[in-house]
Amino acid sequence: MTEQQPSLPNNYDDWCWYRQGKKQNDEKQYEQAIASFDRAIQRESNAYEALYGKGNALFYLKRYEEAIDCYERAASIKPDSCIA
């Protein structure tokens, strides 16, 4: 099964920040992941996948209120997305 590419950014640099954050989350480098997702979000404010990824990193760090904020922001940007 192939991974579906999110529609996140149209810019390659934005996509790289998102992918880096995702990899860092997978490697349990949550603080670094948050920084990477923040870079993607800074470059593309509607990057709901990056907000979701950041929410996951925050959740793993037990920063639940911040995680919920990220999830809610992601859902408000793309309410019909199964990711958001």
C-alpha positions in Angstrom: 0.0 0.0 0.0 1.5 3.3 -1.0 1.3 6.4 1.2 -1.0 9.1 -0.1 0.9 12.3 -0.6 -0.9 15.1 1.3 -1.8 18.2 -0.6 0.1 20.3 2.0 2.4 22.8 0.2 2.8 23.6 -3.4 6.4 24.6 -2.7 9.1 22.0 -2.5 10.8 23.6 0.6 7.5 23.5 2.5 7.0 19.8 1.6 10.5 19.1 2.9 9.8 20.7 6.2 6.6 18.7 6.6 8.4 15.4 5.6 11.2 16.2 8.0 8.8 16.8 10.8 7.0 13.6 10.0 10.3 11.6 10.1 11.2 13.2 13.4 7.9 12.2 14.9 8.5 8.7 13.7 11.9 8.8 15.4 10.4 10.2 18.6 12.3 13.5 18.2 9.2 15.5 19.1 10.7 18.8 19.9 12.6 18.8 16.6 9.4 17.7 14.8 7.5 20.7 16.3 10.2 23.0 15.0 10.0 21.5 11.5 6.2 21.6 11.4 6.3 25.2 12.6 8.6 26.0 9.6 6.1 24.4 7.2 3.2 26.2 8.9 5.1 29.5 8.8 5.6 29.2 5.1 2.0 27.9 4.4 -0.6 28.9 7.0 -3.2 26.5 5.5 -0.9 23.5 6.0 -3.4 21.3 7.9 -1.2 18.2 7.6 1.6 20.0 9.3 -0.8 21.2 12.0 -1.9 17.6 12.5 1.7 16.4 12.7 2.5 19.1 15.2 -0.5 18.2 17.2 0.7 14.6 17.3 4.2 15.7 18.6 2.6 17.8 21.2 0.3 14.9 22.3 3.3 12.6 22.7 4.9 15.3 24.9 1.7 15.3 26.9 1.1 18.9 26.0 -2.6 18.1 25.4 -4.1 21.6 25.3 -1.7 22.7 22.6 -2.3 19.5 20.7 -6.0 20.0 20.7 -5.5 23.6 19.4 -3.5 22.2 16.5 -6.1 19.5 15.7 -8.9 22.1 15.8 -7.0 24.5 13.6 -6.3 21.6 11.1 -10.0 20.6 11.1 -11.1 24.2 10.6 -8.9 24.5 7.5 -9.9 21.2 5.9 -13.1 19.9 7.6 -13.7 17.2 5.0 -10.2 15.7 5.4 -9.9 12.4 7.2 -6.4 13.6 8.4 -7.8 16.7 10.0 
